[in-house]
C-alpha cells in the first residue's frame, strides 16, 4: 500500500493561487488584482477582484487613466480586497483574525477596510508601489492596528 503524497502545495500557495485565479476575472487592461480571504481553519471565506460595481455596465466604462475624473478608471473600480469583503455573505465576525491573500499590496483605503473587517494578516505577491506615499500610509495603518503582512512568491 503506497504512502500518501508528500509534495502537496502549502496553504499559502493554495490561497494565493485562488487570488491569482480571481485576478483573471478583472477587465482592467493595466492592473489585474485578486484577493482570497481564508479563516484560521484554512477555509476560504470569500474571493474578489478589481472591477466595476455590478450595476455599472463595464462595456460603457472608461478603462483609461485620464486627467478628467469622469474618464479615469480609478474613480469607478472597486478594489479586490473590498470586493472580497463585500462578496462575503456570512457575519463579518467570521473574518476576525483571518488572512487575506492578495496579488498586490493593499492601498491605504483597502488597508483601512481590511482592518475594520478584522483581518489579522495580509499576504501579498507584489509590492510594486513600495515606498510610495500611499504604500507607506498603508503599512503605517497595518502596523498601528497590529495587522501583520508578508510577501510570498509562487514557485513555477
C-alpha positions as CSV (number, residue, x, y, z in Angstrom):
1,X,0.0,0.0,0.0
2,X,1.6,3.3,-1.1
3,X,2.1,6.2,1.3
4,X,0.3,9.5,1.0
5,X,1.7,12.2,-1.3
6,X,4.1,14.5,0.4
7,X,4.6,17.0,-2.4
8,X,1.4,19.0,-1.8
9,X,1.3,22.8,-2.1
10,X,1.3,24.8,1.1
11,X,-1.8,26.6,2.3
12,X,-0.2,29.9,1.4
13,X,0.3,28.7,-2.1
14,X,-3.2,27.3,-2.3
15,X,-4.9,30.5,-1.2
16,X,-2.6,32.7,-3.3
17,X,-3.4,30.7,-6.4
18,X,-7.1,31.3,-5.6
19,X,-6.3,35.0,-5.5
20,X,-4.4,34.8,-8.8
21,X,-7.3,32.9,-10.4
22,X,-9.7,35.7,-9.2
23,X,-7.5,38.3,-10.7
24,X,-8.0,36.7,-14.1
25,X,-11.7,37.9,-14.0
26,X,-10.5,41.6,-13.9
27,X,-11.2,43.6,-17.0
28,X,-8.8,46.3,-16.1
29,X,-6.3,46.5,-19.0
30,X,-3.4,47.7,-16.8
31,X,-3.7,46.0,-13.4
32,X,-5.5,42.8,-12.5
33,X,-5.7,42.2,-8.8
34,X,-7.3,39.3,-6.9
35,X,-7.9,38.6,-3.3
36,X,-8.8,35.5,-1.3
37,X,-9.8,35.6,2.4
38,X,-9.2,32.5,4.4
39,X,-10.0,31.9,8.1
40,X,-7.8,30.4,10.7
41,X,-9.2,26.9,9.9
42,X,-7.9,27.1,6.3
43,X,-11.3,27.7,4.9
44,X,-12.0,30.1,2.1
45,X,-14.4,32.8,3.2
46,X,-14.5,34.9,0.0
47,X,-12.7,36.0,-3.1
48,X,-12.8,39.2,-5.1
49,X,-11.1,41.0,-7.9
50,X,-10.8,44.6,-9.0
51,X,-13.7,45.7,-11.2
52,X,-16.6,48.0,-11.6
53,X,-19.7,47.7,-9.4
54,X,-22.1,45.1,-10.7
55,X,-24.7,47.7,-11.6
56,X,-22.3,49.6,-13.9
57,X,-22.1,48.2,-17.4
58,X,-18.3,47.8,-17.9
59,X,-18.7,47.9,-21.7
60,X,-19.6,51.6,-21.2
61,X,-16.8,52.1,-18.7
62,X,-13.8,54.4,-19.2
63,X,-11.0,52.0,-18.7
64,X,-8.2,54.6,-19.2
65,X,-6.4,56.8,-16.8
66,X,-7.2,60.5,-17.6
67,X,-7.0,64.0,-16.2
68,X,-10.8,64.2,-16.4
69,X,-12.2,62.4,-13.3
70,X,-15.2,61.3,-15.3
71,X,-12.9,59.2,-17.6
72,X,-10.5,57.9,-15.1
73,X,-10.9,54.2,-14.2
74,X,-9.6,54.8,-10.6
75,X,-12.9,56.6,-9.8
76,X,-15.0,53.6,-10.8
77,X,-13.2,50.4,-9.8
78,X,-13.8,48.6,-6.5
79,X,-10.5,47.0,-5.4
80,X,-10.1,43.3,-5.0
81,X,-9.9,43.4,-1.2
82,X,-13.0,45.4,-0.8
83,X,-14.9,43.2,-3.2
84,X,-13.8,40.1,-1.3
85,X,-15.3,41.6,1.9
86,X,-18.4,42.8,0.1
87,X,-18.9,39.3,-1.5
88,X,-18.9,37.6,1.8
89,X,-22.4,36.5,2.8
90,X,-21.6,35.5,6.4
91,X,-21.1,37.5,9.5
92,X,-18.1,39.9,9.4
93,X,-17.1,38.5,12.9
94,X,-16.0,35.4,10.9
95,X,-13.2,37.5,9.5
96,X,-11.7,38.2,12.9
97,X,-8.1,37.1,12.6
98,X,-8.5,35.9,9.0
99,X,-5.8,36.2,6.4
100,X,-6.2,38.0,3.1
101,X,-4.1,36.7,0.2
102,X,-3.8,39.5,-2.4
103,X,-1.8,39.7,-5.6
104,X,-0.9,43.4,-5.0
105,X,-0.1,45.0,-1.6
106,X,-3.2,46.9,-0.5
107,X,-3.7,50.6,-1.0
108,X,-4.3,52.7,2.1
109,X,-8.1,52.7,1.5
110,X,-8.1,48.9,1.4
111,X,-5.8,48.7,4.4
112,X,-8.4,50.7,6.4
113,X,-11.2,48.4,5.1
114,X,-9.3,45.2,6.0
115,X,-8.5,46.5,9.5
116,X,-12.2,47.4,10.0
117,X,-13.3,43.9,8.9
118,X,-11.0,42.3,11.4
119,X,-8.4,40.8,9.1
120,X,-5.3,39.8,11.0
121,X,-2.7,39.2,8.3
122,X,-2.0,40.3,4.7
123,X,-0.1,38.0,2.5
124,X,0.8,39.5,-0.9
125,X,2.7,38.7,-4.1
126,X,3.7,42.1,-5.4
127,X,4.6,45.4,-3.8
128,X,5.1,47.3,-7.0
129,X,4.2,50.6,-5.3
130,X,6.7,50.1,-2.4
131,X,7.9,53.3,-1.0
132,X,5.2,55.5,-2.5
133,X,3.2,57.7,-0.1
134,X,0.1,55.5,-0.4
135,X,2.2,52.4,0.3
136,X,3.8,54.0,3.4
137,X,0.4,55.0,4.7
138,X,-1.0,51.5,4.1
139,X,1.9,50.0,6.1
140,X,1.5,52.6,8.8
141,X,-2.2,51.7,9.2
142,X,-1.5,48.0,9.3
143,X,1.4,48.4,11.7
144,X,-0.6,50.6,14.1
145,X,-3.5,48.2,14.1
146,X,-1.4,45.1,14.7
147,X,-2.1,43.5,11.2
148,X,0.9,41.6,10.1
149,X,2.0,41.4,6.4
150,X,4.4,39.4,4.5
151,X,5.4,38.8,0.9
152,X,5.3,35.3,-0.7
153,X,6.3,34.0,-4.1
154,X,4.7,31.3,-6.2
155,X,7.0,28.6,-7.4
156,X,6.8,28.0,-11.2
